[in-house]
Amino acid sequence: MTAHISKPVVVLPANKVTTEEILADVRERHSNHPRLNAITRVITGCGVSERYFSRPFADVVGTTGIEKRNRFAFADAVEMAVDAARRALETTGLRADQVDGLVTSHTTSFAAPNLDVRLVEELGLRPDVARVPITVLGCAGGGQALVRATDLVRSRPGGRILVVVSEALSTVYHRDEDTIESMIYKALFGDSAGACVVTGEQRENGFTIEETLEFLLPDSSDRYWGEFDAAGLHFKSTKKAVAAAGDALPGVLGWLGDRRPSFGVIHPGGPHIIAQAAAALGLRQEDARHSFDSLRENGNLGGNAVLDVLRRTHEAPPATGAEGLIVAFGPGFAVACARGTWR
């Protein structure tokens, strides 16, 4: 059974932060850093011109401590998620009581119960709705959520599955951290939420999933990871992270066999990741323009990034019948893929 994805709705918060503002903050806070010139090059090389934070930039850089960061991140993620989910239901013409399953992804704060329970309450979903909360997959969360939604559609013929991803990634902006990796994460991430509906019946033009893949690169937990301390959530990585996507892509190509997509919905984790994935899949740089545009205009949106790229694909769609691939990368090092066609 195939699974059709509605056009995603993406919600961006109100506070636009430019890369120039981040550079100014870094120069002010780390004026005596011995590698300041290298840091400037790294930040400008992230491929991001602007991103949106759920709180004003001054509040983000001034908030310290895990208690405040965690509380703000979850509250803001819930607010964005509810907005995105309501809009997704409105655009697909579904009532809340018609939703049979809910798949959520949220990594940037700890809460129990999590985003799924809050959405059931805020949206008025049925108490017997099937819930799949994903809480630790970070940037792979959106792709993984689509995989799980496809599983639910296949196990529940006629089911309507709501997918919601929400991340307040500004929470990892630690002003005093001065490693090169931390400077990259200051510049790379943006806050957002996204939502779509996955069904077994085609309701509109869009991507229809035919096959899915979950791939975990062996012995790769030292590439990217997250950890909490008294200051809050930190994303960490080593030099091995640069090669992670390239190391994992042979697993994707082995699954595809002789098939190659004519368009890609590639997670915009950074310019190098986009270019590397496009080349491995036999796509031109122009074919990955939606990923580059999403990165430049919004930053890396974490798990929601592939939903934003898919939304952009709707606005300049491929030909009917074109074969495509959704591919998301995240800590682990994990890959989530969905192969299908544009119908």
C-alpha positions in Angstrom: 0.0 0.0 0.0 1.2 3.5 -0.9 1.0 6.5 1.4 0.3 10.0 0.2 1.7 13.1 1.9 -0.3 16.3 1.9 1.5 19.6 1.2 3.3 20.4 4.5 2.5 23.5 6.5 5.5 25.2 8.0 5.3 27.7 10.8 8.2 30.1 11.4 8.3 32.3 14.6 8.3 36.1 14.4 11.9 36.9 15.4 14.2 37.0 12.3 17.9 36.8 13.1 20.5 37.5 10.4 23.9 35.9 10.2 25.4 39.4 10.5 23.7 39.7 14.0 25.2 36.4 15.1 28.6 37.4 13.8 28.4 40.7 15.7 27.5 38.8 18.9 30.4 36.4 18.4 32.9 39.2 17.8 31.7 41.0 20.8 31.8 38.0 23.1 34.9 36.4 21.8 37.0 39.4 20.6 40.2 37.8 21.9 39.6 34.3 20.5 42.8 33.2 18.8 40.8 31.7 15.9 38.3 34.5 15.4 39.0 34.8 11.7 38.5 31.0 11.2 35.3 31.2 13.2 34.0 34.1 11.0 34.7 31.9 7.9 33.0 28.9 9.4 29.9 30.9 10.3 29.6 32.6 6.9 30.2 29.2 5.2 27.2 27.6 6.8 25.0 28.7 3.9 22.5 30.5 6.1 21.6 34.2 5.6 18.8 34.3 8.2 16.8 32.2 10.5 13.9 32.7 12.9 13.9 32.3 16.7 10.9 31.8 18.9 12.1 34.5 21.2 14.0 37.8 20.5 17.7 37.3 19.9 18.6 39.3 23.0 16.5 36.9 25.1 18.0 33.9 23.5 21.6 34.9 24.2 20.7 36.1 27.7 18.8 33.0 28.8 21.0 30.6 30.8 20.5 27.4 32.8 18.7 24.2 31.9 15.5 25.0 33.8 14.7 28.2 31.8 16.0 26.9 28.5 14.0 23.6 28.8 10.8 25.4 29.9 11.0 28.0 27.1 11.9 25.5 24.4 9.0 23.1 25.2 6.4 25.9 25.6 7.5 27.5 22.3 7.6 24.2 20.5 4.0 23.4 21.6 2.8 26.7 20.5 4.3 26.4 17.0 3.2 22.8 16.7 -0.4 23.5 17.5 -0.5 26.3 14.9 1.1 24.1 12.2 -1.2 21.1 13.0 -4.4 23.2 12.9 -3.4 24.7 9.5 -2.6 21.3 8.1 -6.0 20.0 9.1 -7.7 23.0 7.7 -5.9 22.7 4.3 -6.7 19.1 4.0 -10.3 19.6 5.1 -10.1 17.2 8.0 -11.8 17.6 11.4 -9.8 16.7 14.5 -12.0 13.7 15.2 -11.2 12.3 11.8 -7.5 11.8 12.7 -6.7 8.2 13.4 -3.0 8.5 14.2 -0.5 11.1 15.4 3.3 10.9 14.8 5.3 13.7 16.5 9.0 14.5 16.6 10.6 16.8 19.2 14.1 16.7 20.5 15.1 20.2 21.8 13.6 19.9 25.3 12.6 17.2 27.8 9.0 16.9 28.8 6.8 14.0 30.0 4.2 13.8 28.7 5.6 15.1 25.4 4.3 16.9 22.3 1.9 14.2 21.3 -0.2 14.5 24.5 -0.3 18.2 24.3 -1.5 18.1 20.7 -4.3 15.6 21.5 -5.5 18.1 24.2 -5.0 21.3 22.2 -6.5 20.0 18.9 -9.3 17.9 20.4 -8.1 14.7 18.8 -9.9 11.5 19.8 -8.7 9.8 23.0 -8.1 6.6 21.0 -5.9 8.2 18.4 -2.7 6.1 17.8 0.3 8.1 19.1 3.9 7.6 18.1 6.1 10.2 19.9 9.7 10.5 18.6 11.9 12.4 21.0 15.6 11.7 20.3 16.2 11.7 16.5 16.9 15.4 15.9 17.4 16.2 12.3 16.2 12.8 11.1 12.9 13.2 13.0 10.8 14.5 10.1 12.0 11.7 7.7 11.5 9.1 10.5 8.0 10.5 11.3 7.0 10.0 7.6 8.3 6.4 7.8 6.3 5.7 10.9 3.2 7.4 9.4 3.5 5.1 6.4 3.6 2.1 8.7 0.4 3.3 10.4 -1.3 3.8 7.0 -0.4 0.3 5.9 -1.6 -1.2 9.2 -4.8 0.8 9.3 -6.4 1.0 5.8 -8.3 4.2 5.4 -6.4 5.8 8.3 -5.5 9.5 8.4 -2.2 10.1 10.1 -1.2 13.6 11.3 2.6 14.2 11.3 3.9 17.1 13.4 7.5 18.2 14.0 8.5 21.1 16.2 11.9 22.2 17.4 13.1 25.3 19.3 16.7 24.9 18.1 17.7 28.3 19.4 17.9 26.5 22.7 21.4 25.3 21.7 22.8 28.8 21.3 25.2 29.0 24.2 26.8 32.4 24.0 30.0 31.6 26.0 30.9 28.3 24.2 33.9 29.0 22.0 34.7 25.8 20.1 34.5 25.7 16.3 31.7 23.2 16.5 29.6 25.3 18.9 30.1 28.3 16.6 28.7 26.3 13.7 25.6 25.4 15.7 25.1 29.1 16.7 24.8 30.0 13.0 23.2 26.9 11.6 19.9 26.3 13.3 16.4 28.0 13.2 13.2 27.4 15.1 10.0 26.1 13.4 7.2 23.6 13.3 5.7 21.7 10.4 2.8 19.4 9.8 1.2 17.3 7.1 -1.3 14.5 6.8 -0.4 11.0 5.5 -3.2 8.9 4.0 -3.7 5.8 1.9 -5.8 7.7 -0.6 -4.6 10.5 -2.7 -6.3 13.8 -1.7 -4.2 16.2 -3.8 -1.2 16.4 -6.0 2.0 15.5 -4.2 4.5 12.9 -3.1 3.3 9.3 -2.8 5.5 7.0 -0.7 6.1 3.5 -2.1 9.0 2.2 0.0 10.9 3.4 3.1 14.3 2.8 4.6 15.7 3.2 8.1 19.5 2.9 8.1 21.9 3.3 11.0 25.6 3.6 10.1 27.5 1.1 12.2 29.7 2.4 15.0 28.7 6.0 14.3 27.5 7.3 17.6 30.6 9.5 17.9 29.6 11.6 14.8 26.8 13.8 16.2 25.0 13.7 19.6 23.2 15.8 22.1 23.8 16.1 25.8 22.3 18.0 28.7 24.2 19.7 31.5 23.4 22.5 33.9 23.5 25.1 31.0 21.0 23.1 28.9 21.0 21.1 25.7 24.2 21.0 23.6 24.8 19.4 20.2 28.2 17.9 19.9 30.2 16.5 17.0 33.7 15.4 16.0 35.7 15.8 12.9 34.2 12.5 11.7 30.9 14.3 11.3 32.0 15.9 8.1 32.1 12.4 6.4 29.0 11.0 8.1 26.5 11.5 5.3 29.0 10.3 2.7 29.7 7.2 4.8 26.0 6.4 5.1 25.0 7.0 1.5 26.3 3.7 0.1 23.7 2.1 2.4 21.0 4.2 0.7 22.3 3.4 -2.8 22.4 -0.3 -2.0 18.7 -0.1 -1.1 17.9 1.8 -4.3 19.7 -0.7 -6.5 19.6 0.5 -10.1 16.9 3.1 -9.4 17.8 6.8 -9.2 15.5 9.6 -8.3 14.8 12.4 -10.7 14.2 14.8 -7.8 15.2 14.8 -4.2 13.9 16.2 -0.9 17.3 16.3 0.8 17.7 17.3 4.4 19.5 20.7 4.4 21.9 19.9 7.2 24.5 22.1 5.6 25.8 23.0 2.1 28.2 20.0 2.1 25.6 17.5 3.1 23.2 18.7 0.4 25.8 18.7 -2.3 27.2 15.3 -1.2 23.8 13.7 -1.2 22.7 15.2 -4.5 25.9 14.0 -6.2 25.6 10.5 -4.8 22.0 10.3 -6.1 23.0 11.4 -9.5 21.2 14.8 -9.1 22.5 18.2 -10.3 23.0 21.0 -7.8 19.9 22.7 -9.5 17.9 19.7 -8.5 18.7 20.4 -4.9 17.8 24.1 -5.1 14.8 23.7 -2.6 17.2 22.3 0.0 19.7 25.1 -0.5 17.0 27.7 -0.5 15.5 26.3 2.8 18.9 26.4 4.4 19.7 29.9 3.3 16.3 31.4 4.2 15.5 29.5 7.4 18.6 27.7 8.6 18.7 24.1 9.4 15.2 23.4 10.9 16.1 20.0 12.4 13.5 17.4 11.9 11.2 19.8 10.2 13.7 20.6 7.5 12.6 17.9 5.1 9.0 19.1 5.5 10.0 22.6 4.5 11.9 21.2 1.4 8.8 19.2 0.5 6.6 22.2 0.9 8.9 24.1 -1.5 8.8 21.2 -4.0 5.0 21.6 -4.1 5.5 25.2 -5.2 7.7 24.2 -8.2 6.7 20.6 -8.6 8.3 17.9 -10.8 6.5 16.2 -13.6 3.7 13.8 -12.8 5.1 10.3 -12.4 8.6 11.6 -11.6 10.4 9.3 -9.1 11.7 11.1 -6.0 13.5 10.4 -2.7 13.1 12.0 0.7 16.3 11.6 2.7 16.9 12.9 6.2 20.1 12.6 8.3 20.5 12.8 12.1 22.4 11.8 15.2 23.3 8.1 15.4 24.4 8.4 12.6 20.9 7.7 11.2 19.2 8.0 7.8 15.5 7.9 7.1 14.3 7.6 3.5 11.1 7.4 1.6 11.1 6.5 -2.1 8.1 7.3 -4.3 6.6 9.2 -7.1 5.0 12.6 -7.7 1.3 12.2 -8.5 
